[in-house]
Amino acid sequence: MENSDISRGGRTLVIAIAIAALLIALHSVFSQLSAPKVYGPDDTEIAVSAGDRFSVAVPDDPGGFHWIVAAPRPDPAVLRPAGAHEANGGAGPARYLDFEAVRPGRTDLRLVRCRRCSAGAADEPGARTLNFRVTVG
């Protein structure tokens, strides 16, 4: 075997590793760019595009309260609930309510923090209400 064969094989290996590293870096960047946008309690106006997914992060409350989507529910032709998850946000534990923008339109999204979360949940002692106007373009 000649030295040129070895160095050619070594160069091929280095190029293959560099391409793999570049692809991994690109995947990481695109994953972060395409991650759902997160809105907080103060973001009362939400504008998204049809097909977008987004989350509303609300403070987790270990005192037995839960956050729910309350009546009147958003127009399902415009906005659809897509689940929920919990994570540790910048200000501590948070609950993320996930949504999918279905098609262009405007709808209201009302969240209530409640304990029993039955009819009249917004009137429970300690309940809290958040209202959002969601515009899907």
PyMOL commands that set and color helices and strands:
alter all, ss='L'
color gray80, all
select helices_A, chain A and resi 3-33+121-123
alter helices_A, ss='H'
color red, helices_A
select strands_A, chain A and resi 37-39+45-48+53-59+66-69+79-89+92-101+105-114+128-136
alter strands_A, ss='S'
color yellow, strands_A
deselect
rebuild
show_as cartoon
